[in-house]
Amino acid sequence: MPMETLPIIDFAPFLLPTSTPQERRDVAVELDQACRNAGFFYLKGHGVPQDLLDNIRQHAIDFFKTSSEEDKQRLALRSDDKARGYSRHVDPQKGSHEALDSYRPVEATDSPCGIGQGVNQWPAKPDTFRSAVESYVDRMERLGRAVIEALALALGVDAGLFVSRVDKSFWQLRMICYGRQTSPVSAKAGIGEHTDFGILTFLLTDSTKNSLQVRSKTGEWMHADPIEGVFLCNLGDMLAEWTRGAYKSTAHRVVHNSDTPRVSIPFFFDPNWDAIIEPVVPSGDGNTEGRYVGVRYRDRYVGAMEEALGTVVALAV
C-alpha cells in the first residue's frame, strides 16, 4: 500500500468564517471517511502558522542537541508524577530514544502526588522554551476542538457533547529524539507496534523519511513520511470507543535506521482528566467491545502509564 493512499484533507474551508454550511459539511465528511477507513490522514489548511511550527521544532532539536546530561538530569521524571520531564528509553532490540514530556497541569489531590498530577518541568535554556511550548499548545488545543466539532457534524451528534469532554483536554506534548544508527537494526527498532490510547494525535517531525510506519488494511506496513507544513493525524482508542468502533485507531510503529537522529513532536489531544469514556453515537453505528465504557479517563491514563513505565529509564534526580 503506497504512502499516497493516506488521505490528505484540506481543513481550511471548515475554519474559514466565509465558508458555506455545505463547504464545512464536505470537509467533515472527508474527515469522517478517513476516520472510518484509515485511522490516519494528513491535515493541511489547519491554520497553525508555519513560523510557529518552525519555532517549536527548532526548540526541540536544540534541546536534544545542546542540553548537557546535567541539564537532562535536572528535568528527570519525578518518582510521583512519572509523566512530566525527561526520560531515556533503552532496549537492546528496539534501539533507544529520549523524550521530554509536558502535559496540562493537574492539581494534586493525592499525597504524594499521583501519576499524571502536578506541573511541568522546563529547561532553563533557552529562556523562550516555556513560552514557545505554551504558544504552540494553545493553537493545537484550538485545532483539536475544531476537528472534534467537524467529526460531530459528520456523525450527526451535538457538538457540545463532544466538546464538553475535551474543553480542558489533558493534552500531552512529547518531544522525542531517536538516536542515529551506526549499524542496521531490527524491524523492531524505535517504538514497537501500538495504537494511541487518547482521541487525536497531531504529528510534527523533522524531514526524516522512512521511519514512521502505519499498518494498512491488508496488514502490510507502509511508510507515512512527513509533508512540510502538514500534520499527520491519527485516531486513538478513546475516539474509537466513543464511536462504538465506527472510527479506527490504527496500529503504527517507528523503525529508525537512519545514520542521523530523528526528532518527532506528537501532540496528543485527549479527553479531559475527569471525562467519562462512553459512546456518543447511537448503538446502530459501529461496533465495539466496550472495554473502557464508563471508565474515567484519568484511570485509563494511569493504567496505560503504569504499563509503559516498565520500559523507561528515568534519570535519578
Secondary structure as the mmCIF struct_conf table of DSSP 4:
data_model
#
loop_
_struct_conf.conf_type_id
_struct_conf.id
_struct_conf.beg_label_comp_id
_struct_conf.beg_label_asym_id
_struct_conf.beg_label_seq_id
_struct_conf.end_label_comp_id
_struct_conf.end_label_asym_id
_struct_conf.end_label_seq_id
HELX_RH_3T_P HELX_RH_3T_P1 MET A 3 THR A 5
BEND BEND1 LEU A 6 LEU A 6
STRN STRN1 ILE A 8 ASP A 10
HELX_RH_AL_P HELX_RH_AL_P1 ALA A 12 LEU A 15
TURN_TY1_P TURN_TY1_P1 PRO A 17 THR A 18
HELX_RH_AL_P HELX_RH_AL_P2 PRO A 21 ASN A 37
TURN_TY1_P TURN_TY1_P2 ALA A 38 ALA A 38
BEND BEND2 GLY A 39 GLY A 39
STRN STRN2 PHE A 40 LYS A 44
BEND BEND3 GLY A 45 GLY A 45
HELX_RH_AL_P HELX_RH_AL_P3 GLN A 50 THR A 66
HELX_RH_AL_P HELX_RH_AL_P4 GLU A 69 ARG A 74
TURN_TY1_P TURN_TY1_P3 LEU A 75 LEU A 75
STRN STRN3 ALA A 76 ALA A 76
HELX_LH_PP_P HELX_LH_PP_P1 LEU A 77 ARG A 78
TURN_TY1_P TURN_TY1_P4 SER A 79 ASP A 81
BEND BEND4 ALA A 83 ARG A 84
STRN STRN4 GLY A 85 ASP A 91
TURN_TY1_P TURN_TY1_P5 PRO A 92 LYS A 94
STRN STRN5 GLY A 95 TYR A 103
STRN STRN6 VAL A 106 VAL A 106
BEND BEND5 ASP A 110 PRO A 112
TURN_TY1_P TURN_TY1_P6 ILE A 115 GLY A 116
STRN STRN7 GLY A 118 GLY A 118
BEND BEND6 ALA A 124 PRO A 126
TURN_TY1_P TURN_TY1_P7 ASP A 127 THR A 128
HELX_RH_AL_P HELX_RH_AL_P5 PHE A 129 LEU A 155
TURN_TY1_P TURN_TY1_P8 GLY A 156 GLY A 156
BEND BEND7 VAL A 157 VAL A 157
HELX_RH_AL_P HELX_RH_AL_P6 ALA A 159 VAL A 163
TURN_TY1_P TURN_TY1_P9 SER A 164 LYS A 168
STRN STRN8 SER A 169 SER A 169
STRN STRN9 GLN A 172 TYR A 178
HELX_LH_PP_P HELX_LH_PP_P2 GLY A 179 GLN A 181
BEND BEND8 THR A 182 SER A 183
TURN_TY1_P TURN_TY1_P10 ALA A 187 LYS A 188
BEND BEND9 GLY A 190 GLY A 190
STRN STRN10 ILE A 191 HIS A 194
BEND BEND10 PHE A 197 ILE A 199
STRN STRN11 LEU A 200 THR A 205
BEND BEND11 SER A 207 SER A 207
BEND BEND12 ASN A 210 ASN A 210
STRN STRN12 LEU A 212 ARG A 215
TURN_TY1_P TURN_TY1_P11 LYS A 217 THR A 218
BEND BEND13 GLY A 219 GLY A 219
STRN STRN13 TRP A 221 HIS A 223
TURN_TY1_P TURN_TY1_P12 GLU A 228 GLY A 229
STRN STRN14 PHE A 231 LEU A 235
HELX_RH_AL_P HELX_RH_AL_P7 ASP A 237 TRP A 242
TURN_TY1_P TURN_TY1_P13 THR A 243 GLY A 245
BEND BEND14 ALA A 246 TYR A 247
STRN STRN15 HIS A 252 VAL A 254
BEND BEND15 ASP A 259 THR A 260
STRN STRN16 ARG A 262 PHE A 269
STRN STRN17 ASN A 272 ASN A 272
TURN_TY1_P TURN_TY1_P14 TRP A 273 ASP A 274
STRN STRN18 ILE A 276 ILE A 277
BEND BEND16 VAL A 281 VAL A 281
TURN_TY1_P TURN_TY1_P15 SER A 283 GLY A 284
BEND BEND17 ASP A 285 ASP A 285
TURN_TY1_P TURN_TY1_P16 ARG A 291 GLY A 294
STRN STRN19 VAL A 295 ARG A 296
HELX_RH_AL_P HELX_RH_AL_P8 TYR A 297 ALA A 308
HELX_RH_3T_P HELX_RH_3T_P2 LEU A 309 THR A 311
STRN STRN20 VAL A 312 VAL A 313
HELX_LH_PP_P HELX_LH_PP_P3 ALA A 314 ALA A 316
#
